[in-house]
């Protein structure tokens, strides 16, 4: 009787010791692979900013043509030449590309109310100074 009890206790102890190993599924990997959507979202979107490209607002109205980019008082911004010929800044927050067009989070009224960037307006020709005779 003591032998049976010792044998059954030993077998029960072996099962308790091996239970965590038996509970694991050997075919499932320990770390799941990332889903394709997560992998695509982790990579940053690249933009191609080509001078002369059309810049549009989110509602589809064209703001103007891209001139370039600069660091302004509020951070990075695009410089866009509007239909009136003035170059105005547009913030880059929320920028995206749709084909060759650049879509920004600024409406046409926001763009037109922005102050033109100084020095980009064509300078008016100065009148020549009257010739003065040198004093002798």
RODO-2510 file (C-alpha; in nm, 4 decimals, decimal comma):
residues 136
     n   res          X          Y          Z
     1     x     0,0000     0,0000     0,0000
     2     x     0,2801     0,2415     0,0802
     3     x     0,4378     0,1611    -0,2547
     4     x     0,1188     0,2522    -0,4415
     5     x     0,0884     0,5799    -0,2533
     6     x     0,4504     0,6698    -0,3199
     7     x     0,4171     0,5765    -0,6884
     8     x     0,0935     0,7726    -0,7362
     9     x     0,2365     1,0732    -0,5491
    10     x     0,5448     1,0674    -0,7712
    11     x     0,3351     1,0518    -1,0889
    12     x     0,1097     1,3333    -0,9665
    13     x     0,4166     1,5458    -0,8847
    14     x     0,5589     1,4810    -1,2324
    15     x     0,2309     1,5945    -1,3930
    16     x     0,2217     1,9103    -1,1806
    17     x     0,5806     1,9848    -1,2765
    18     x     0,5139     1,9259    -1,6496
    19     x     0,1713     2,0943    -1,6655
    20     x     0,2971     2,4393    -1,7824
    21     x     0,4982     2,2780    -2,0609
    22     x     0,2043     2,0689    -2,1750
    23     x    -0,0271     2,3741    -2,1701
    24     x     0,1823     2,5614    -2,4259
    25     x     0,1001     2,5273    -2,7918
    26     x     0,4210     2,4515    -2,9790
    27     x     0,2933     2,5747    -3,3171
    28     x     0,2125     2,9336    -3,2101
    29     x     0,5040     3,1790    -3,2157
    30     x     0,5799     3,3543    -2,8885
    31     x     0,5780     3,7037    -3,0485
    32     x     0,3102     3,7727    -3,3093
    33     x     0,4195     3,9274    -3,6388
    34     x     0,2909     4,2827    -3,7016
    35     x    -0,0054     4,3131    -3,9320
    36     x     0,0647     4,4671    -4,2771
    37     x    -0,1501     4,7736    -4,1951
    38     x     0,0517     4,8403    -3,8806
    39     x     0,3785     4,8042    -4,0718
    40     x     0,2610     5,0519    -4,3375
    41     x     0,1460     5,3005    -4,0722
    42     x     0,4801     5,2817    -3,8946
    43     x     0,6684     5,4032    -4,2026
    44     x     0,6504     5,7794    -4,2632
    45     x     0,4889     5,9017    -4,5817
    46     x     0,7281     6,0682    -4,8230
    47     x     0,6375     6,3841    -5,0112
    48     x     0,7818     6,5232    -5,3307
    49     x     0,7793     6,9010    -5,3125
    50     x     0,8480     7,0295    -5,6622
    51     x     0,8511     7,4070    -5,7184
    52     x     0,5650     7,4979    -5,9497
    53     x     0,3358     7,2204    -5,8205
    54     x    -0,0252     7,3188    -5,7546
    55     x    -0,1085     7,3785    -5,3869
    56     x    -0,4726     7,3166    -5,2959
    57     x    -0,6813     7,3416    -4,9804
    58     x    -0,8661     7,0417    -4,8353
    59     x    -1,1891     7,1600    -4,9999
    60     x    -1,0218     7,1489    -5,3445
    61     x    -0,9773     7,5202    -5,4141
    62     x    -0,6364     7,6052    -5,5612
    63     x    -0,4271     7,8368    -5,3466
    64     x    -0,1443     7,8848    -5,5936
    65     x     0,1880     7,7392    -5,7051
    66     x     0,4611     7,6129    -5,4739
    67     x     0,7680     7,8341    -5,4569
    68     x     0,9598     7,6548    -5,1820
    69     x     0,9794     7,5997    -4,8077
    70     x     1,1220     7,8004    -4,5206
    71     x     1,1442     7,8194    -4,1432
    72     x     0,9002     8,0843    -4,0274
    73     x     0,7948     8,2240    -3,6926
    74     x     0,5510     7,9353    -3,6396
    75     x     0,7868     7,6611    -3,7625
    76     x     0,8272     7,5132    -4,1080
    77     x     0,6013     7,6484    -4,3776
    78     x     0,5565     7,6311    -4,7520
    79     x     0,5870     7,9437    -4,9627
    80     x     0,3102     7,9659    -5,2212
    81     x     0,2616     8,2233    -5,4984
    82     x    -0,1078     8,3049    -5,5226
    83     x    -0,3077     8,4214    -5,8234
    84     x    -0,2336     8,7855    -5,7295
    85     x     0,1427     8,7198    -5,7583
    86     x     0,2161     8,7622    -5,3862
    87     x     0,4062     8,4892    -5,2044
    88     x     0,2458     8,3862    -4,8748
    89     x     0,3352     8,1240    -4,6133
    90     x     0,1263     7,8113    -4,5559
    91     x     0,1896     7,5901    -4,2476
    92     x     0,2999     7,2340    -4,3222
    93     x     0,0804     7,0787    -4,0501
    94     x    -0,1505     6,8232    -4,2117
    95     x     0,0218     6,8355    -4,5508
    96     x    -0,0296     6,5464    -4,7921
    97     x     0,0200     6,4753    -5,1592
    98     x    -0,2456     6,3814    -5,4132
    99     x    -0,0637     6,2919    -5,7339
   100     x     0,1406     6,5988    -5,8312
   101     x    -0,0802     6,8322    -5,6226
   102     x    -0,0022     6,9268    -5,2628
   103     x    -0,2998     6,9392    -5,0223
   104     x    -0,2704     7,1621    -4,7123
   105     x    -0,4959     7,2323    -4,4126
   106     x    -0,5502     7,5980    -4,5011
   107     x    -0,8588     7,7408    -4,6677
   108     x    -0,8453     7,9948    -4,9500
   109     x    -0,9561     8,2736    -4,7134
   110     x    -0,6830     8,1755    -4,4611
   111     x    -0,4260     8,1882    -4,7393
   112     x    -0,5429     8,5236    -4,8725
   113     x    -0,5512     8,6783    -4,5244
   114     x    -0,1894     8,5771    -4,4528
   115     x     0,0650     8,8563    -4,4834
   116     x     0,2803     8,8368    -4,7963
   117     x     0,6415     8,7443    -4,7413
   118     x     0,8559     9,0587    -4,7587
   119     x     1,1055     9,1066    -5,0366
   120     x     0,9215     8,8906    -5,2893
   121     x     0,7151     9,1655    -5,4475
   122     x     0,8767     9,3159    -5,7554
   123     x     1,0538     9,6369    -5,6666
   124     x     0,9378     9,9516    -5,8400
   125     x     1,2120    10,1152    -6,0420
   126     x     1,3612    10,4091    -5,8591
   127     x     1,3788    10,7389    -6,0417
   128     x     1,7340    10,8361    -6,1225
   129     x     1,8735    11,1070    -5,8984
   130     x     1,9280    11,4438    -6,0611
   131     x     2,2848    11,4897    -6,1716
   132     x     2,4646    11,7348    -5,9519
   133     x     2,7781    11,9131    -6,0460
   134     x     3,0670    11,8521    -5,8152
   135     x     3,1753    12,1488    -5,6124
   136     x     3,5229    12,2755    -5,6870
***
